[in-house]
């Protein structure tokens, strides 16, 4: 455990300020879910339209995490996180003043950009904590920040009821949603004035080229192209969903134009990737052994994140409605019970990061946690109205613990792959978390909760099998910093200590 965790000095101060930033982006991102049924009744929305809004809430997070990952590596987390928090005011206010389904779709699509904030903190925390503590530090950042989903589920309905009582005796959901954006913007200014990208004396490493992720072998290039296609596919799936006759949002012609735009975007991404990596593809540039990384590892972590964080986002989005429909609860009671799921992030995600640091194998920690996700969701597949509510809550809580702990373990590996492109790597991995959510929520919109749990369980077991065979232990070297001054050591996980001064002398030569 981190010895100075509850202090507000040095690197711990940066950690606390950063997880609060993540917490507020999550409150904004999830500020629609507690009011989904209320808004649906007020606007006369069908269940299918409400499910579609949940998908829209996640969709633009997919490209946003890629773009923000690139901007992050170039400009640093201080500027990017502050800007994102201030930007969150726009979709929050847009949601608050919406008058119909079309306006809600646009506002929730914009809100998806705010969900990309997670990527920024991954790089910030990685700059301030050494490799042997990276898992627990990232787990605390992610877990305590993800607690914002609980904050939205639990506190926003109370704020709305209090505001409604003060104004007209109803539920002032518009005021509650607008308030989240205003608070986030204020904190964005506070964050900018109180953090720095790196400890004193440490240089912020940037990629040599911008515009696409830098790979170190031709095979990795093609793997990156395939991953980009997967993200474009998820956006195409959303376009198809919005073009369904029951939603009446996009016409068939508009759907085809949107698909053409996505195809052009994929071609442009491929071209930019070729520009950044053309010397590797032609063989004129060969990376030294200590500079190489396998993009396959990024792909495996992305798959693992789709099954862990992707399922977590999905369940957090649909759980209040699931309890309302399955057990005939009132809206407020269903929201309170559902809030226990994101609440567990306070402990579960840091625990996954701590296991990743202490268990001796980051690979097998992630593999075993993915197995737990699969088994617990397959148990949740059997839940129906004949179950006792306590047993149903327990099974879903176990699934939540495994999915959140797996996300924490994943974040303990991502920063150890290649330091100077940590933002882009976490952007790709994080984007696939939303890819998983879009796919899962699309399945949910076409079937029911039982089929959703079954699909998520099977996907997690497949992921565990693939990680067991192909995932490798990270071997990156990170500098140890105490947040105030530098030590004289370079820390290599599970290996040995090297003199930092000696390494710097060799670089000067």
Secondary structure, 3 states (H helix, E strand, C coil): CCCCCCCCCHHHHHHHHHHHHHHHHHHHHCCCHHHHHHHHHHHCCCHHHHHHHHHHHHHCHHHHHHHHHHHHHHHCHHHHHHHHHHHHHHHHHHHHCCCCHHHHHHHHHHHHHHCCHHHHHHHHHHHHCCHHHHHHHHHHHHHHHHHHHHHHHHHHHHHHHHHHHHHCCCCCHHHHHHHHHHHHHHHHHHHHHHCCCCCCCCCCCCCCCCCCCCCCCHHHHHHHHHHHHHHHHHHHHHHHHHCCCCCCCCCHHHHHHHHHHHHHHHHHHHHHHHHHHHHHHHCCCCCCHHHCCCHHHHHHHHHHHHHHHHHHHHHHHHHHHHHHHHHCCCHHHHHHHHHHHHHCHHHHHHHHHHHHHHCCCHHHHHHHHHHHHHHHHHHHCCCCCCCCHHHHHHHHHHHHHHHHHHHHHHHHHHCCCCHHHHHHHHHHHHHHHHHHHHHHHHHHHHCCHHHHHHHHHHHHHHHHHHHHHHCCCCCCEEEEECCCCEEEEEEECCCCEEEHHHHHHHHHC
